[in-house]
Amino acid sequence: MKHFCIVWVFLCCMSLLPVSGFSYDSEHYSVLQQGVKSWNAMRVREPETRFDLSGANMKGKNLKGIDFSHMNLTGALLDGSDLSEADLRGAVLDNAVFKNTLLYEALLRDASLRDADLEEAGLDGADMRGVVLDGAVLRQADLAGSLLRDASLRGTDLRAANLRMADLGGANLDGAYLWRAVLDGANLEGAVVTPVTIVETGSFADQAWAEKKGASLTIAEHDNSAGAIAVEKEAAGQQKSAEKMLAEKEETLKSDPDTATVYLEKSWPINPVQQKIRFGVTRDKVETLMYDVHQRELLVDNVSRWNKMRKESPEKPIRLAEATLSRKMLDGADLRNADLSGALLKRTDLVEADMRGANLRGANLREADLTNADLRGADLRGAYLWRANLSWTMWEGAIVDAQTVLGTGKKATPEWARKSGALYRLGD
């Protein structure tokens, strides 16, 4: 029983560790662990202190009524927590995760939540005046009766969100995605929409919709050519239907899979949220990526076509470094000599995938299914394979090191390498 208690305390503490790349004041955090009352009392005692909980793991915590105002909470993990009536005014919450989090009646005025994940969060009655939610995900979030006046919702994913009776007066909805959102009784007087904003019907915003809602349709200047072209097409009424675009894509892929990348380069959606959904990134950020977004799209879209392209163009470099490929069906994929360094392949199906000679340095393959996968000659230094299914995986010549985490959670050793036919390397 004594040992059980020690382990339990250890696991509880581990659950509160910061996300890699962030740090916070451990002394302040210890006060937070004592409860909301102790934390708020400290905030009163130290009104001039700059508090930082960036990257902190606070999943599933009862933080009702807590004072997080004007704090740095960048990248914080707050999934499933109760932040009802919390004070988050002026807080920096960029890239924070609030999935299924309760934020009822919370104060978020002038807070920054760029690229934050608030999927299915409860924000009923929250004060979000002047909040910045650019690029954030609010899919199926409950925003009924919330106050979003003058909020920035540029490129925000609001699919199926409940905005009943919400006040969006003066909000910037340039590039927002409102498909199937509930807008009954919502105030959109003076809200800004553009021809790349997708409204609740799934159509692009137009003058008729804007006038009906009391919003203002403007032609925003977009950084990418796709956006500019889209605005021109919208004005001229020449935009292709979704059905025609899909048919064109299918025909192109069937006739010549090797030209699929060329086609995809021309077929970027004009809405930034749709760009993220399809390519995992907005077009204006493509140049900063380590991977080829069009190769990623082709691989995820259809493995058979991907393999045909590889067969017809075996010398084509495969650039998928740091690509997000989690939970994808890639069984039997030809990934020979592919650069997958740093790629996210968590829970990905890679049964019988051919990964000979692939660069998987630092790749996250946690819980991936690598049954019968061919990893011969692959570089797995620093790869993370905890709980991966490695049944009948071929390891001959694969390179591992002391930082390679195997399916058991243990790190690779020279003895394991010898037994598996892999090569153990020291350093680079």
Wavefront OBJ file of the C-alpha trace (Angstrom):
o trace
v 0.000 0.000 0.000
v 2.881 2.324 0.857
v 4.497 1.739 -2.525
v 1.161 2.312 -4.274
v 0.758 5.704 -2.581
v 4.272 6.756 -3.559
v 3.631 5.822 -7.192
v 0.265 7.608 -7.163
v 1.810 10.842 -5.841
v 4.572 10.594 -8.401
v 2.127 10.200 -11.287
v 0.040 13.134 -10.078
v 3.107 15.340 -10.022
v 4.173 14.104 -13.455
v 0.780 15.053 -14.890
v 1.506 18.655 -13.995
v 4.882 18.915 -15.676
v 5.348 21.623 -18.333
v 5.294 20.937 -22.038
v 8.740 20.716 -23.596
v 9.969 24.107 -24.755
v 8.181 26.045 -21.998
v 9.087 26.876 -18.426
v 7.405 28.482 -15.479
v 8.137 29.528 -11.921
v 7.979 26.329 -9.847
v 7.401 28.290 -6.645
v 4.315 29.978 -8.084
v 3.123 26.708 -9.522
v 3.332 25.033 -6.145
v 0.891 27.665 -4.875
v -1.494 26.832 -7.715
v -1.420 23.187 -6.650
v -2.787 24.283 -3.260
v -5.992 25.481 -4.896
v -7.714 28.504 -6.401
v -8.105 30.278 -3.056
v -4.363 30.185 -2.335
v -3.520 31.252 -5.874
v -5.884 34.219 -5.871
v -4.587 35.316 -2.462
v -1.054 35.349 -3.888
v -2.197 37.460 -6.830
v -3.605 39.994 -4.365
v -0.385 40.027 -2.335
v 1.828 40.394 -5.414
v -0.020 42.700 -7.816
v 3.167 43.720 -9.681
v 4.557 40.220 -10.230
v 4.614 38.926 -13.794
v 3.258 35.394 -13.531
v 4.153 32.808 -16.171
v 2.513 29.395 -16.581
v 3.380 28.929 -20.252
v 3.213 25.275 -21.248
v 1.865 24.125 -17.891
v -0.233 20.963 -17.834
v -3.453 21.768 -15.996
v -5.731 19.231 -17.653
v -8.941 18.386 -15.865
v -8.363 20.805 -12.978
v -11.013 22.715 -11.035
v -9.942 26.316 -11.624
v -13.326 27.952 -11.268
v -12.995 31.652 -10.480
v -9.210 31.698 -10.751
v -7.333 34.918 -11.508
v -5.152 34.334 -14.580
v -5.465 37.925 -15.802
v -2.554 39.466 -17.759
v -0.523 36.260 -17.478
v 1.540 34.319 -19.980
v -0.217 30.994 -20.563
v 1.154 30.328 -24.028
v 0.819 26.661 -24.948
v -0.843 25.742 -21.650
v -2.794 22.483 -21.561
v -6.205 23.038 -20.016
v -8.233 20.252 -21.638
v -11.320 19.366 -19.649
v -10.647 21.928 -16.919
v -13.285 24.087 -15.247
v -12.440 27.757 -15.787
v -15.965 29.041 -15.288
v -16.020 32.624 -14.028
v -12.217 32.751 -14.338
v -10.490 36.081 -14.945
v -8.381 35.794 -18.105
v -8.468 39.431 -19.154
v -5.411 40.442 -21.151
v -3.856 36.982 -20.814
v -1.638 35.538 -23.552
v -3.086 32.128 -24.404
v -1.682 31.598 -27.893
v -1.545 27.900 -28.891
v -3.172 26.889 -25.605
v -5.463 23.837 -25.557
v -8.986 24.196 -24.128
v -10.727 21.173 -25.639
v -13.938 20.423 -23.715
v -13.007 23.106 -21.189
v -15.705 24.987 -19.250
v -15.353 28.753 -19.582
v -18.890 29.803 -18.736
v -19.135 33.471 -17.760
v -15.329 33.728 -17.963
v -13.683 37.122 -18.474
v -11.506 37.008 -21.588
v -11.578 40.638 -22.639
v -8.547 41.648 -24.740
v -6.955 38.205 -24.289
v -4.830 36.706 -27.068
v -5.785 33.179 -28.181
v -4.088 32.934 -31.564
v -4.129 29.348 -32.880
v -5.654 28.121 -29.617
v -7.720 24.924 -29.602
v -11.168 25.486 -28.061
v -12.988 22.627 -29.741
v -16.255 21.841 -27.913
v -15.381 24.339 -25.184
v -18.215 25.853 -23.147
v -18.098 29.643 -23.477
v -21.736 30.433 -22.779
v -21.964 34.018 -21.563
v -18.214 34.645 -21.687
v -16.998 38.245 -22.035
v -14.677 38.114 -25.041
v -14.705 41.726 -26.149
v -11.610 42.594 -28.162
v -10.251 39.052 -27.915
v -7.866 37.867 -30.637
v -8.817 34.389 -31.903
v -7.025 34.451 -35.251
v -6.466 30.889 -36.481
v -8.119 29.394 -33.410
v -10.328 26.294 -33.493
v -13.806 26.730 -31.979
v -15.471 23.831 -33.734
v -18.719 22.851 -31.962
v -17.950 25.295 -29.149
v -20.846 26.695 -27.128
v -20.716 30.476 -27.500
v -24.389 31.139 -26.823
v -24.894 34.595 -25.365
v -21.178 35.348 -25.440
v -19.890 38.882 -25.930
v -17.538 39.006 -28.932
v -17.768 42.662 -29.863
v -14.724 43.892 -31.820
v -13.124 40.449 -31.561
v -10.626 39.341 -34.204
v -11.770 36.031 -35.708
v -9.618 35.995 -38.818
v -9.263 32.470 -40.153
v -11.091 31.069 -37.130
v -12.702 27.626 -37.358
v -16.284 28.062 -36.105
v -17.836 25.024 -37.740
v -21.047 23.966 -35.991
v -20.386 26.419 -33.175
v -23.373 27.609 -31.165
v -23.484 31.405 -31.539
v -27.141 31.785 -30.622
v -27.743 35.286 -29.202
v -23.999 36.031 -29.296
v -22.899 39.627 -29.845
v -20.444 39.788 -32.765
v -20.890 43.484 -33.444
v -17.782 44.925 -35.106
v -15.972 41.567 -35.084
v -13.520 40.782 -37.884
v -14.569 37.531 -39.595
v -12.174 37.709 -42.531
v -11.582 34.106 -43.641
v -13.622 32.628 -40.785
v -15.333 29.276 -41.361
v -18.910 29.313 -40.037
v -20.348 26.304 -41.836
v -23.315 24.894 -39.849
v -22.811 27.431 -37.079
v -25.998 28.442 -35.242
v -26.524 32.196 -35.628
v -30.109 32.496 -34.394
v -30.515 35.886 -32.753
v -26.801 36.693 -33.085
v -25.837 40.344 -33.546
v -23.532 40.867 -36.547
v -24.082 44.615 -36.907
v -20.875 46.113 -38.279
v -19.054 42.772 -38.345
v -16.547 42.496 -41.186
v -16.712 39.612 -43.661
v -14.848 39.085 -46.899
v -15.395 36.985 -50.030
v -13.253 34.236 -48.455
v -15.433 34.037 -45.328
v -17.597 30.903 -45.348
v -20.988 31.465 -43.747
v -23.334 29.031 -42.000
v -24.819 27.705 -45.268
v -21.406 26.638 -46.580
v -21.360 29.417 -49.178
v -18.937 32.308 -49.379
v -20.086 35.582 -47.891
v -21.654 37.961 -50.426
v -23.334 41.336 -50.368
v -26.812 39.860 -49.929
v -25.768 37.860 -46.866
v -23.938 40.842 -45.390
v -26.925 43.160 -45.826
v -29.275 40.600 -44.297
v -27.072 40.253 -41.209
v -26.125 43.921 -40.937
v -22.474 43.041 -41.589
v -19.991 44.768 -43.868
v -18.531 42.978 -46.901
v -15.005 44.184 -47.644
v -12.283 43.087 -50.030
v -9.373 42.259 -47.754
v -5.819 42.161 -49.017
v -4.496 38.613 -48.723
v -0.859 37.743 -48.714
v -1.211 34.794 -51.083
v -2.166 34.809 -54.712
v -4.880 32.206 -54.137
v -6.751 34.646 -51.920
v -6.461 37.467 -54.438
v -7.614 35.243 -57.281
v -10.535 34.037 -55.181
v -11.707 37.587 -54.509
v -11.603 38.390 -58.208
v -13.558 35.245 -59.044
v -16.110 36.008 -56.390
v -16.644 39.515 -57.743
v -17.043 38.202 -61.273
v -19.251 35.302 -60.231
v -16.970 32.813 -61.937
v -16.045 30.552 -59.001
v -16.258 26.832 -59.772
v -18.647 24.653 -57.818
v -17.230 22.241 -55.247
v -18.565 19.323 -57.296
v -16.738 20.444 -60.427
v -13.489 20.966 -58.530
v -13.742 17.476 -57.020
v -14.462 15.914 -60.408
v -11.480 17.732 -61.913
v -9.238 16.464 -59.119
v -10.408 12.865 -59.526
v -9.884 12.979 -63.281
v -6.389 14.416 -62.910
v -5.342 11.803 -60.361
v -6.745 8.919 -62.407
v -5.138 10.000 -65.658
v -1.686 10.842 -64.319
v -0.916 10.387 -60.617
v 2.583 11.796 -61.121
v 1.098 15.195 -61.985
v -1.013 15.209 -58.826
v 1.444 17.480 -57.055
v 1.207 20.002 -59.891
v -2.567 19.869 -59.683
v -2.618 20.284 -55.927
v -0.400 23.359 -56.159
v -3.199 24.969 -58.163
v -6.069 23.727 -56.046
v -5.592 25.422 -52.707
v -8.925 26.330 -51.069
v -9.349 30.079 -50.778
v -10.531 29.916 -47.176
v -7.640 29.698 -44.646
v -9.494 27.245 -42.383
v -10.130 24.929 -45.320
v -6.431 25.200 -46.169
v -5.577 23.967 -42.668
v -8.089 21.144 -42.873
v -6.750 19.922 -46.198
v -3.031 20.659 -46.033
v -2.458 21.070 -42.287
v -1.285 24.638 -42.762
v -2.339 27.928 -44.332
v -0.779 28.723 -47.671
v 1.069 31.795 -46.412
v 3.126 29.559 -44.086
v 4.161 26.976 -46.678
v 7.611 28.472 -47.190
v 8.434 28.042 -43.490
v 7.738 24.290 -43.490
v 10.232 21.460 -43.669
v 7.904 19.247 -45.688
v 6.195 19.359 -49.081
v 2.504 19.982 -48.358
v 1.483 18.620 -51.744
v 3.308 15.350 -51.210
v 1.626 15.071 -47.808
v -1.781 15.677 -49.389
v -1.253 13.009 -52.042
v -0.041 10.444 -49.482
v -2.961 11.031 -47.117
v -5.509 11.222 -49.945
v -4.827 7.817 -51.507
v -1.961 5.420 -50.762
v -2.475 3.470 -54.016
v -1.998 6.584 -56.103
v 0.942 7.579 -53.943
v 2.602 4.206 -54.571
v 1.976 4.495 -58.295
v 3.661 7.888 -58.297
v 6.642 6.415 -56.398
v 6.902 3.572 -58.883
v 6.861 5.908 -61.875
v 9.213 8.460 -60.263
v 11.498 6.427 -57.962
v 14.176 9.130 -57.857
v 11.799 11.881 -56.723
v 12.912 13.166 -53.281
v 10.243 12.651 -50.612
v 10.176 15.582 -48.184
v 7.927 14.849 -45.205
v 10.152 16.100 -42.397
v 8.093 17.346 -39.426
v 4.843 16.575 -41.257
v 1.754 15.855 -39.161
v 0.550 12.404 -40.176
v -1.020 11.148 -36.953
v -3.953 8.730 -37.126
v -3.626 8.322 -40.896
v -4.186 5.092 -42.845
v -0.834 4.531 -44.550
v -0.850 0.730 -44.710
v 1.452 -0.515 -47.458
v 2.754 2.967 -48.270
v 6.016 3.195 -50.218
v 8.130 5.431 -48.011
v 11.542 4.195 -49.073
v 14.302 6.742 -48.440
v 11.694 9.315 -47.408
v 12.715 12.144 -45.128
v 10.358 11.716 -42.171
v 12.656 13.228 -39.577
v 10.673 14.806 -36.762
v 7.384 13.672 -38.338
v 4.346 13.129 -36.127
v 3.057 9.601 -36.791
v 1.218 8.933 -33.553
v -1.327 6.087 -33.871
v -0.735 5.941 -37.618
v -1.432 2.666 -39.451
v 1.780 1.641 -41.212
v 1.090 -2.080 -41.594
v 3.423 -3.537 -44.253
v 4.715 -0.070 -45.083
v 8.030 -0.031 -46.943
v 10.255 2.343 -44.987
v 13.638 1.024 -46.027
v 16.323 3.670 -45.777
v 13.865 6.257 -44.468
v 15.083 9.060 -42.223
v 12.983 8.755 -39.066
v 15.285 10.626 -36.733
v 13.260 12.175 -33.921
v 9.963 10.947 -35.406
v 7.064 10.337 -33.022
v 5.675 6.860 -33.744
v 3.900 6.391 -30.430
v 1.189 3.708 -30.675
v 1.708 3.417 -34.430
v 0.934 0.044 -36.030
v 4.128 -1.144 -37.716
v 3.098 -4.785 -38.108
v 5.202 -6.330 -40.910
v 6.662 -2.917 -41.698
v 10.065 -2.896 -43.382
v 12.461 -0.646 -41.456
v 15.658 -2.124 -42.817
v 18.326 0.534 -43.112
v 16.058 3.227 -41.658
v 17.568 5.850 -39.350
v 15.629 5.720 -36.075
v 17.984 7.700 -33.878
v 15.927 9.623 -31.351
v 12.663 8.099 -32.627
v 9.828 7.514 -30.149
v 8.082 4.156 -30.530
v 6.446 3.682 -27.134
v 3.477 1.275 -27.322
v 3.898 0.905 -31.075
v 2.890 -2.470 -32.530
v 6.201 -3.877 -33.752
v 5.050 -7.417 -34.523
v 7.203 -8.961 -37.272
v 8.807 -5.600 -38.002
v 12.012 -5.931 -40.032
v 14.941 -4.178 -38.321
v 18.029 -5.399 -40.175
v 20.463 -2.521 -40.621
v 18.171 0.013 -38.947
v 20.121 2.626 -36.984
v 19.233 3.294 -33.342
v 20.914 5.102 -30.478
v 20.554 5.758 -26.766
v 17.721 8.200 -27.444
v 15.594 5.731 -29.412
v 12.577 4.740 -27.298
v 11.269 1.274 -28.146
v 7.755 -0.139 -27.928
v 8.303 -1.207 -24.329
v 9.130 2.349 -23.294
v 12.767 1.407 -22.740
v 15.622 2.959 -24.664
v 17.492 0.996 -27.279
v 20.663 -0.733 -26.104
v 23.582 -2.359 -27.950
v 22.287 -5.754 -26.777
v 18.793 -5.084 -28.202
v 20.348 -3.929 -31.490
v 22.405 -7.122 -31.816
v 19.371 -9.333 -31.173
v 17.237 -7.402 -33.682
v 19.860 -7.055 -36.381
v 19.897 -3.271 -35.984
v 22.959 -1.020 -35.738
v 23.631 0.860 -32.497
v 25.353 4.191 -32.926
v 27.007 6.424 -30.362
v 26.476 10.146 -30.938
v 25.971 11.503 -34.459
l 1 2 3 4 5 6 7 8 9 10 11 12 13 14 15 16 17 18 19 20 21 22 23 24 25 26 27 28 29 30 31 32 33 34 35 36 37 38 39 40 41 42 43 44 45 46 47 48 49 50 51 52 53 54 55 56 57 58 59 60 61 62 63 64 65 66 67 68 69 70 71 72 73 74 75 76 77 78 79 80 81 82 83 84 85 86 87 88 89 90 91 92 93 94 95 96 97 98 99 100 101 102 103 104 105 106 107 108 109 110 111 112 113 114 115 116 117 118 119 120 121 122 123 124 125 126 127 128 129 130 131 132 133 134 135 136 137 138 139 140 141 142 143 144 145 146 147 148 149 150 151 152 153 154 155 156 157 158 159 160 161 162 163 164 165 166 167 168 169 170 171 172 173 174 175 176 177 178 179 180 181 182 183 184 185 186 187 188 189 190 191 192 193 194 195 196 197 198 199 200 201 202 203 204 205 206 207 208 209 210 211 212 213 214 215 216 217 218 219 220 221 222 223 224 225 226 227 228 229 230 231 232 233 234 235 236 237 238 239 240 241 242 243 244 245 246 247 248 249 250 251 252 253 254 255 256 257 258 259 260 261 262 263 264 265 266 267 268 269 270 271 272 273 274 275 276 277 278 279 280 281 282 283 284 285 286 287 288 289 290 291 292 293 294 295 296 297 298 299 300 301 302 303 304 305 306 307 308 309 310 311 312 313 314 315 316 317 318 319 320 321 322 323 324 325 326 327 328 329 330 331 332 333 334 335 336 337 338 339 340 341 342 343 344 345 346 347 348 349 350 351 352 353 354 355 356 357 358 359 360 361 362 363 364 365 366 367 368 369 370 371 372 373 374 375 376 377 378 379 380 381 382 383 384 385 386 387 388 389 390 391 392 393 394 395 396 397 398 399 400 401 402 403 404 405 406 407 408 409 410 411 412 413 414 415 416 417 418 419 420 421 422 423 424 425 426 427 428
